[in-house]
C-alpha cells in the first residue's frame, strides 16, 4: 500500500480551472479525471495527483449538478 501522508508535505500549487467546454458530457469529464488521478497515483506523481484530484472533485460536482438538474 502506498503511504499517502507524503501529500501533506507537497507544496500547494495554484491552478486555474480550465475554461468551460460545452462539447464534453459530465460523465466523460468524470471518467477522464478518474483515469488521470489513478495514473498519477500509480506513477507516484504528487503534483500530478493533486491536480488530478482537484479535477476529479470538480468533475464530480459538475456531474451531480447535472444529475440534479435533470
N, CA and C of each residue as an Amber inpcrd file, in Angstrom:
protein
   210
   0.8440000  -1.1790000   0.0000000   0.0000000   0.0000000   0.0000000
   0.8840000   1.2350000   0.0000000   0.4650000   2.2460000  -0.7020000
   1.2280000   3.4840000  -0.7840000   0.9730000   4.3470000   0.4440000
   1.9720000   5.0850000   0.8400000   1.8930000   5.9390000   2.0100000
   1.4950000   7.3400000   1.5620000   0.2130000   7.6920000   1.7150000
  -0.2800000   8.9610000   1.1970000  -0.0400000  10.1380000   2.1330000
   0.4670000   9.9020000   3.3360000   0.7220000  11.0400000   4.2150000
   1.8210000  11.9350000   3.6470000   2.5340000  11.4600000   2.6450000
   3.5420000  12.2890000   1.9880000   2.9100000  13.4760000   1.2760000
   1.6220000  13.3980000   0.9710000   0.9370000  14.5050000   0.3120000
   0.8720000  15.7350000   1.2030000   0.9570000  15.5400000   2.5180000
   0.9160000  16.6740000   3.4280000   2.1340000  17.5780000   3.2330000
   3.2440000  17.0140000   2.7890000   4.4630000  17.7870000   2.5770000
   4.5480000  18.3980000   1.1830000   3.6170000  18.0820000   0.3300000
   3.6500000  18.5850000  -1.0430000   3.3140000  20.0730000  -1.0570000
   3.9860000  20.8280000  -1.8990000   3.6780000  22.2670000  -1.9680000
   2.2880000  22.4900000  -2.5500000   1.6820000  23.5790000  -2.1270000
   0.3710000  23.9400000  -2.6580000   0.5900000  24.6150000  -4.0090000
  -0.0930000  24.0920000  -5.0110000   0.0670000  24.5990000  -6.3690000
  -1.2160000  25.3130000  -6.7580000  -1.0780000  26.5800000  -7.1120000
  -2.2430000  27.3320000  -7.5650000  -2.5440000  26.9240000  -9.0020000
  -3.7630000  26.5640000  -9.2490000  -4.1330000  26.1780000 -10.6020000
  -5.4350000  26.8660000 -10.9820000  -5.4960000  27.2830000 -12.1930000
  -6.6940000  27.9230000 -12.7130000  -7.5930000  26.8450000 -13.3070000
  -8.8940000  26.9430000 -13.0830000  -9.7860000  25.9640000 -13.7060000
  -9.7590000  26.0980000 -15.2180000  -9.9590000  24.9790000 -15.8700000
  -9.9920000  25.0020000 -17.3280000 -11.2350000  25.7420000 -17.7970000
 -11.1350000  26.3910000 -18.9500000 -12.3320000  27.0360000 -19.4850000
 -13.4220000  25.9960000 -19.7380000 -14.6370000  26.4100000 -19.5630000
 -15.7790000  25.5130000 -19.7380000 -15.8760000  25.0400000 -21.1800000
 -15.9050000  23.7330000 -21.3550000 -16.0890000  23.1690000 -22.6980000
 -17.4960000  22.6190000 -22.7810000 -18.1990000  23.0460000 -23.7840000
 -19.5890000  22.6320000 -23.9430000 -19.7220000  21.2810000 -24.6160000
 -18.6500000  20.7940000 -25.2580000 -18.7500000  19.5450000 -26.0030000
 -18.5240000  18.2980000 -25.1430000 -18.1920000  18.4670000 -23.8690000
 -17.9550000  17.3120000 -23.0010000 -19.1900000  17.0080000 -22.1580000
 -19.5380000  15.7590000 -22.1120000 -20.6130000  15.3120000 -21.2350000
 -20.0550000  15.2140000 -19.8120000 -20.8810000  15.4240000 -18.7910000
 -20.3860000  15.3580000 -17.4140000 -19.7570000  14.0050000 -17.0670000
 -20.3140000  12.9190000 -17.5760000 -19.7360000  11.6070000 -17.2680000
 -18.3940000  11.4060000 -17.9650000 -18.2000000  12.0090000 -19.1340000
 -16.9030000  11.9290000 -19.8110000 -15.8280000  12.6550000 -19.0060000
 -16.1700000  13.8160000 -18.4950000 -15.2580000  14.5920000 -17.6660000
 -14.9170000  13.8100000 -16.3950000 -15.9040000  13.1400000 -15.8320000
 -15.7130000  12.3620000 -14.6100000 -14.7710000  11.1830000 -14.8490000
 -14.9830000  10.4500000 -15.9180000 -14.1380000   9.2930000 -16.2380000
 -12.7020000   9.7380000 -16.5330000 -12.5540000  10.8220000 -17.2740000
 -11.2240000  11.3270000 -17.5960000 -10.4670000  11.7300000 -16.3420000
 -11.1200000  12.4390000 -15.4470000 -10.4750000  12.8740000 -14.2070000
 -10.1050000  11.6760000 -13.3330000 -10.9600000  10.6570000 -13.2970000
 -10.6590000   9.4700000 -12.5060000  -9.4540000   8.7200000 -13.0700000
  -9.3650000   8.6260000 -14.3760000  -8.2160000   7.9600000 -15.0050000
  -6.9340000   8.7390000 -14.7340000  -6.9990000  10.0610000 -14.8200000
  -5.8260000  10.8830000 -14.5300000  -5.3730000  10.7140000 -13.0820000
  -6.3140000  10.6950000 -12.1570000  -5.9640000  10.5300000 -10.7460000
  -5.3410000   9.1560000 -10.4940000  -5.9170000   8.1170000 -11.0830000
  -5.3750000   6.7690000 -10.8970000  -3.9770000   6.6550000 -11.5020000
  -3.7710000   7.2600000 -12.6480000  -2.4570000   7.2070000 -13.2990000
  -1.4100000   7.9470000 -12.4780000  -1.7500000   9.1410000 -12.0010000
  -0.8060000   9.9090000 -11.1850000  -0.4850000   9.1690000  -9.8920000
  -1.4790000   8.5000000  -9.3140000  -1.2540000   7.7260000  -8.0940000
  -0.2900000   6.5780000  -8.3550000  -0.5160000   5.8550000  -9.4360000
   0.3500000   4.7190000  -9.7640000   1.7730000   5.1630000 -10.0800000
   1.9130000   6.3470000 -10.6820000   3.2400000   6.8620000 -11.0200000
   3.9090000   7.5750000  -9.8410000   3.1850000   7.6970000  -8.7390000
   3.6620000   8.4020000  -7.5420000   4.0620000   9.8350000  -7.8790000
   3.2680000  10.4620000  -8.7360000   3.4770000  11.8520000  -9.1390000
   2.6200000  12.7300000  -8.2380000   3.2200000  13.2830000  -7.1920000
   2.4500000  14.0220000  -6.1880000   1.7830000  15.2670000  -6.7600000
   2.5190000  16.0490000  -7.5250000   1.9420000  17.2630000  -8.0920000
   0.8150000  16.9050000  -9.0680000   1.0510000  15.9040000  -9.8920000
   0.0150000  15.4590000 -10.8250000  -1.1940000  14.9060000 -10.1050000
  -0.9530000  14.2030000  -9.0030000  -2.0600000  13.6410000  -8.2340000
  -2.9040000  14.7450000  -7.6230000  -2.2670000  15.7600000  -7.0840000
  -3.0250000  16.8740000  -6.5070000  -3.8830000  17.5600000  -7.5670000
  -3.3000000  17.8030000  -8.7220000  -4.0690000  18.4370000  -9.7920000
  -5.1970000  17.5330000 -10.2890000  -4.9060000  16.2370000 -10.4020000
  -5.9250000  15.2910000 -10.8700000  -7.0610000  15.1560000  -9.8570000
  -6.7250000  15.1670000  -8.5710000  -7.7780000  15.0760000  -7.5520000
  -8.6480000  16.3290000  -7.5450000  -8.0350000  17.4800000  -7.7760000
  -8.8410000  18.7060000  -7.8880000  -9.7710000  18.6270000  -9.0930000
  -9.2580000  18.1160000 -10.1900000 -10.0940000  17.9560000 -11.3840000
 -11.2130000  16.9540000 -11.1310000 -10.9070000  15.9040000 -10.3610000
 -11.9210000  14.8910000 -10.0460000 -13.0180000  15.4750000  -9.1640000
 -12.6410000  16.2700000  -8.1870000 -13.6430000  16.9170000  -7.3280000
 -14.5350000  17.8300000  -8.1600000 -13.9320000  18.5880000  -9.0700000
 -14.7050000  19.4710000  -9.9460000 -15.6360000  18.6560000 -10.8440000
 -15.1310000  17.5460000 -11.3820000 -15.9460000  16.7180000 -12.2770000
 -17.1220000  16.0920000 -11.5330000 -16.8780000  15.6670000 -10.2920000
 -17.9660000  15.0720000  -9.5010000 -19.0370000  16.1190000  -9.2100000
 -18.6210000  17.3310000  -8.8530000 -19.6190000  18.3700000  -8.5640000
 -20.4220000  18.7300000  -9.8130000 -19.7510000  18.7960000 -10.9750000
 -20.4740000  19.0760000 -12.2200000 -21.4480000  17.9420000 -12.5570000
 -20.9950000  16.7060000 -12.3310000 -21.8480000  15.5510000 -12.6060000
 -23.0880000  15.5830000 -11.7160000 -22.8880000  15.8860000 -10.4290000
 -24.0280000  15.9200000  -9.5040000 -24.9730000  17.0640000  -9.8200000
 -24.4230000  18.2260000 -10.2020000 -25.2900000  19.3320000 -10.5940000
 -26.1080000  18.9920000 -11.8260000 -25.4800000  18.3200000 -12.7900000
 -26.2070000  17.9120000 -13.9920000 -27.2740000  16.8810000 -13.7000000
 -26.9790000  15.9730000 -12.7840000 -27.9460000  14.9540000 -12.4080000
 -29.1100000  15.5570000 -11.6560000 -28.8240000  16.5320000 -10.7800000
 -29.8860000  17.1710000 -10.0180000 -30.7740000  18.0440000 -10.8880000
 -30.1840000  18.6220000 -11.9340000 -30.9590000  19.4740000 -12.8450000
 -31.9030000  18.6660000 -13.7260000 -31.5670000  17.4040000 -13.9610000
 -32.3770000  16.5660000 -14.8620000 -33.6200000  16.0340000 -14.1890000
